[in-house]
Amino acid sequence: MRNLAQGGYTTSELLPSSGESGNIDDALELEPDLVIVALAGSNDLSAGTSESDFLSRLSTLRDTARDAGVPVFFVSTAPKDLGTSERQALRDWAEAMMTRFSSCWAPGRDAEYSPCFVDIFEPLASASLGIEAAYNAGDGIHLNDAGHQVIFEAARDVVTPYVCSMTTCR
């Protein structure tokens, strides 16, 4: 398992041939069994990325990986204590991602595999669509350890069944 995450990245940096460290090309060079893409969305939002561009870039990542024979799992955007319109946009993006990326291509299967989407927005969001107080690291942007545990458990619950469908698990 390798973590290629880079703080502050947007979907643009992850695109093939972006030249950025940790992009999809770098991930595929490692010959992974699967790729998990997790972007909170707020960096794209603050860069002025539209929902359609955000989803299009994620689709490019998925298609690039599929061409290399690697399935992609997506983690939803995350809630942030931003302005009302930004909080709503992050929720809308998470819902659009769920619709578009709920299933994925997987090697050796005649049909799409599902689920390939990890929803973290709903379990981490407050009623106002910001970060639930129990998961806030104090700045309204970052999660505390309990919030990261929620992400881990949500990812584990989606990825483990897939891995165990491809290989023998104990």
C-alpha positions as CSV (number, residue, x, y, z in Angstrom):
1,M,0.0,0.0,0.0
2,R,1.3,3.5,-0.9
3,N,0.0,6.9,0.0
4,L,0.7,9.5,-2.7
5,A,-1.4,12.2,-1.1
6,Q,-0.2,15.8,-1.4
7,G,-1.7,18.6,0.8
8,G,-3.4,21.3,-1.1
9,Y,-4.0,19.3,-4.3
10,T,-6.9,19.8,-6.6
11,T,-8.2,17.5,-9.4
12,S,-5.9,19.3,-11.8
13,E,-2.7,18.0,-10.1
14,L,-3.9,14.4,-10.3
15,L,-4.6,14.4,-14.0
16,P,-2.4,12.4,-16.3
17,S,0.6,14.3,-17.6
18,S,0.1,17.1,-15.1
19,G,3.8,16.7,-14.1
20,E,2.8,16.9,-10.4
21,S,4.2,14.4,-7.9
22,G,1.5,11.8,-7.0
23,N,-0.6,12.2,-10.1
24,I,-2.5,9.2,-11.7
25,D,0.6,8.4,-13.8
26,D,2.7,8.1,-10.7
27,A,0.1,5.9,-9.1
28,L,-0.2,3.6,-12.1
29,E,3.6,3.2,-12.3
30,L,3.4,1.4,-9.0
31,E,1.2,-1.3,-10.6
32,P,-1.5,-1.2,-7.9
33,D,-4.4,-3.5,-7.6
34,L,-6.7,-0.5,-7.0
35,V,-6.5,3.2,-6.6
36,I,-8.4,5.3,-4.0
37,V,-8.9,8.9,-4.9
38,A,-9.8,11.1,-1.9
39,L,-10.1,14.9,-2.4
40,A,-12.1,16.9,0.1
41,G,-13.2,19.2,-2.7
42,S,-12.6,22.6,-1.0
43,N,-9.3,23.2,-2.8
44,D,-11.0,22.7,-6.1
45,L,-13.9,24.9,-4.9
46,S,-11.6,27.7,-3.9
47,A,-9.7,27.5,-7.2
48,G,-13.0,28.2,-9.0
49,T,-13.5,24.7,-10.3
50,S,-17.1,24.0,-11.4
51,E,-19.0,20.8,-10.5
52,S,-18.9,19.6,-14.1
53,D,-15.1,20.2,-14.3
54,F,-14.6,18.4,-11.0
55,L,-16.6,15.4,-12.1
56,S,-15.0,15.4,-15.6
57,R,-11.5,15.4,-14.1
58,L,-12.4,12.5,-11.8
59,S,-13.8,10.6,-14.7
60,T,-10.5,11.1,-16.5
61,L,-8.7,9.6,-13.6
62,R,-11.0,6.7,-13.6
63,D,-10.7,6.1,-17.3
64,T,-6.9,6.4,-17.3
65,A,-6.7,3.8,-14.5
66,R,-9.2,1.5,-16.3
67,D,-7.1,1.7,-19.4
68,A,-4.2,0.4,-17.3
69,G,-6.4,-2.4,-15.8
70,V,-6.9,-0.8,-12.4
71,P,-10.2,0.0,-10.7
72,V,-10.7,3.3,-9.0
73,F,-12.6,3.9,-5.8
74,F,-13.6,7.5,-4.9
75,V,-14.1,9.1,-1.5
76,S,-16.7,11.9,-1.4
77,T,-16.0,15.5,-0.7
78,A,-15.9,16.4,2.9
79,P,-17.9,19.0,4.9
80,K,-16.1,22.3,5.8
81,D,-17.2,25.3,7.9
82,L,-17.3,27.6,4.9
83,G,-19.9,30.0,3.6
84,T,-23.4,28.6,3.0
85,S,-23.0,28.3,-0.8
86,E,-19.7,26.5,-0.4
87,R,-21.1,24.1,2.1
88,Q,-24.0,23.4,-0.2
89,A,-21.7,23.0,-3.2
90,L,-19.5,20.4,-1.3
91,R,-22.7,18.4,-0.5
92,D,-23.9,18.7,-4.0
93,W,-20.5,17.5,-5.3
94,A,-20.6,14.5,-2.9
95,E,-24.1,13.6,-4.2
96,A,-23.1,13.9,-7.8
97,M,-20.0,11.7,-7.1
98,M,-22.2,9.1,-5.5
99,T,-24.4,9.0,-8.6
100,R,-21.5,8.9,-11.1
101,F,-19.1,6.7,-9.2
102,S,-21.2,4.2,-7.2
103,S,-20.0,1.4,-9.4
104,C,-16.7,0.7,-11.1
105,W,-14.9,-1.5,-13.6
106,A,-13.1,-4.4,-11.9
107,P,-10.8,-6.9,-13.6
108,G,-12.3,-10.3,-14.4
109,R,-15.9,-9.2,-14.1
110,D,-18.6,-9.1,-16.8
111,A,-20.5,-6.4,-14.9
112,E,-19.6,-3.3,-13.0
113,Y,-18.6,-3.8,-9.4
114,S,-20.4,-1.9,-6.7
115,P,-20.0,-0.1,-4.4
116,C,-16.8,1.8,-5.4
117,F,-17.8,5.0,-3.6
118,V,-17.1,6.0,0.0
119,D,-19.4,8.6,1.4
120,I,-17.8,10.6,4.1
121,F,-19.8,13.7,3.7
122,E,-23.0,12.5,5.4
123,P,-21.4,10.9,8.5
124,L,-19.1,13.9,9.1
125,A,-21.5,16.8,8.4
126,S,-23.5,18.8,10.8
127,A,-27.1,19.9,10.2
128,S,-25.7,23.1,8.6
129,L,-23.4,21.0,6.3
130,G,-20.3,22.1,8.1
131,I,-18.1,19.7,10.1
132,E,-19.9,18.0,13.0
133,A,-18.4,19.4,16.2
134,A,-17.2,15.9,17.4
135,Y,-15.0,15.7,14.3
136,N,-13.7,19.2,14.0
137,A,-10.0,19.8,14.7
138,G,-10.9,23.4,15.7
139,D,-10.4,25.3,12.5
140,G,-13.6,24.3,10.7
141,I,-11.5,22.9,7.8
142,H,-9.6,19.9,9.2
143,L,-10.7,16.8,11.0
144,N,-9.6,15.5,14.3
145,D,-8.6,11.9,15.0
146,A,-12.2,10.9,15.5
147,G,-13.1,12.3,12.1
148,H,-10.2,10.4,10.5
149,Q,-11.4,7.3,12.2
150,V,-14.8,7.8,10.5
151,I,-13.1,8.0,7.1
152,F,-11.0,4.9,7.8
153,E,-14.1,2.9,8.8
154,A,-16.1,4.1,5.8
155,A,-13.3,3.2,3.4
156,R,-12.7,-0.1,5.1
157,D,-16.4,-1.0,4.8
158,V,-16.3,-0.4,1.0
159,V,-12.8,-1.6,0.0
160,T,-12.5,-4.7,2.1
161,P,-15.4,-6.6,0.4
162,Y,-14.0,-5.7,-3.0
163,V,-10.5,-7.0,-2.0
164,C,-12.0,-10.1,-0.5
165,S,-14.0,-10.7,-3.7
166,M,-10.7,-10.7,-5.7
167,T,-8.6,-12.7,-3.3
168,T,-9.0,-14.9,-0.3
169,C,-9.4,-13.0,2.9
170,R,-9.2,-14.4,6.4
